[in-house]
Structures are given as structure tokens and as C-alpha cells.
Amino acid sequence: MVIDDYAEAMALVERMKANLPIPARPTGQLATLLKQKKILLDADPQFEIKTVFYAGDEGGITCDVTPAGSKDAIVCSVTHLRIHPKHPLAQEIRAYQQTRTRRLARSGS
């Protein structure tokens, strides 16, 4: 089963690249994973998406949110980030996240 519409995903990647950095917060799932890996986060962690790329249908839109000065790289799917609601691409990114999450659930991935 194909998860992403490749053309739509790549178009969103290009729009995201044109709007970097993009403010975001980790989902609870990502924050928990980072804590388990001993990556220290603030009480209210805020990231900036600095790089975005497409990791194929399996990985989807992927973002580098590594904080400045961190020795640990943080690269994750955009589905594990919450984009600041006032960002011009927030609704479009949210629509991608919802569609991808729904399709992943249907595929059993």
C-alpha cells in the first residue's frame, strides 16, 4: 500500500524548505523517546525545523530539529511534531500529518 502521494509530499517539502526555520514542539511520544535516550529537554521543549527532506514512502517527510549546541542529532518524522498554529504552513502540514497517520494505521505499519 502506498502511504504518500509522492508529488504532493514533495511539493509540501519544497514549501517547507522555503519557510525554514519552522517552529515546532515534539509530540508526547517523541518527548518520551528522547528522554529514554537521555536527551535532555526543557520542561516545555520547543524546536525549530532547520532541514526537511523526503525519506520515501516508508519514512515520509522528515525533519532535523537538533537544538543548537546539542551533541545529539534529532531527526524525526514531521508526524511527531506539532507545528506552531500561526505558521503559514501549519494547516497544510497538519493535513499531511493526519492523512499519513490514517494511511499508516490502515496499512498496519
C-alpha positions as CSV (number, residue, x, y, z in Angstrom):
1,M,0.0,0.0,0.0
2,V,1.3,3.5,-0.9
3,I,1.2,5.8,2.1
4,D,2.1,9.2,0.5
5,D,1.1,10.8,-2.8
6,Y,4.7,11.4,-3.9
7,A,4.0,14.6,-5.9
8,E,2.0,16.2,-3.0
9,A,4.6,15.2,-0.4
10,M,7.5,16.7,-2.5
11,A,5.5,19.9,-3.1
12,L,5.0,20.3,0.6
13,V,8.7,19.6,1.3
14,E,9.6,22.4,-1.1
15,R,7.2,24.8,0.5
16,M,8.5,23.8,3.9
17,K,12.1,24.4,2.7
18,A,11.1,27.9,1.5
19,N,9.7,28.7,5.0
20,L,12.6,27.4,7.2
21,P,13.0,27.6,10.2
22,I,9.6,26.3,11.2
23,P,8.8,26.4,15.0
24,A,7.5,23.1,16.4
25,R,7.1,21.1,19.6
26,P,7.5,17.4,20.0
27,T,4.6,15.1,20.4
28,G,4.4,13.3,23.8
29,Q,5.6,10.2,22.1
30,L,8.7,11.9,20.7
31,A,9.4,13.7,24.0
32,T,9.2,10.3,25.8
33,L,11.6,8.6,23.3
34,L,14.1,11.5,23.6
35,K,14.0,11.2,27.5
36,Q,14.6,7.5,27.2
37,K,17.6,8.1,25.1
38,K,18.9,10.6,27.8
39,I,18.5,13.6,25.5
40,L,17.6,16.4,27.9
41,L,14.7,18.6,27.0
42,D,13.3,21.8,28.7
43,A,10.0,21.5,30.6
44,D,8.3,23.0,27.5
45,P,10.5,21.9,24.6
46,Q,10.5,24.0,21.5
47,F,12.3,23.0,18.4
48,E,13.0,24.7,15.0
49,I,12.8,22.6,11.9
50,K,16.1,23.5,10.2
51,T,16.2,20.9,7.4
52,V,13.5,19.0,5.8
53,F,13.7,16.1,3.3
54,Y,11.6,13.2,2.0
55,A,12.6,9.8,3.3
56,G,10.5,7.9,0.8
57,D,7.1,6.4,1.3
58,E,8.3,4.5,4.4
59,G,9.7,7.5,6.2
60,G,7.7,10.3,4.8
61,I,8.6,14.0,5.4
62,T,11.5,14.0,7.8
63,C,12.9,17.0,9.8
64,D,16.1,17.9,11.6
65,V,15.2,19.7,14.8
66,T,18.6,19.4,16.5
67,P,19.0,22.2,19.0
68,A,22.0,24.5,18.6
69,G,25.0,23.2,20.5
70,S,23.5,19.7,21.0
71,K,25.8,16.8,20.6
72,D,22.8,14.6,19.8
73,A,21.1,14.9,16.4
74,I,17.3,14.8,16.5
75,V,15.8,13.8,13.2
76,C,12.2,12.7,13.1
77,S,9.1,12.4,11.0
78,V,7.0,15.5,10.8
79,T,4.2,13.4,12.2
80,H,6.0,13.6,15.6
81,L,6.0,17.3,15.6
82,R,3.3,19.9,16.4
83,I,3.8,23.0,14.2
84,H,3.1,26.4,15.7
85,P,-0.5,27.1,14.7
86,K,0.3,30.6,13.4
87,H,2.9,29.4,10.9
88,P,1.7,29.9,7.3
89,L,2.0,26.2,6.5
90,A,0.5,24.9,9.8
91,Q,-2.8,23.8,8.3
92,E,-1.2,22.2,5.3
93,I,1.3,20.3,7.4
94,R,-1.4,19.2,9.8
95,A,-3.5,17.8,6.9
96,Y,-0.4,15.8,5.7
97,Q,0.2,14.5,9.2
98,Q,-3.5,13.4,9.6
99,T,-3.6,11.8,6.2
100,R,-0.3,10.0,6.7
101,T,-1.2,8.8,10.2
102,R,-4.6,7.5,8.9
103,R,-3.0,5.6,6.0
104,L,-0.3,4.1,8.2
105,A,-2.9,2.8,10.6
106,R,-4.8,1.3,7.6
107,S,-1.7,-0.4,6.3
108,G,-0.8,-1.9,9.7
109,S,2.5,-0.1,9.8
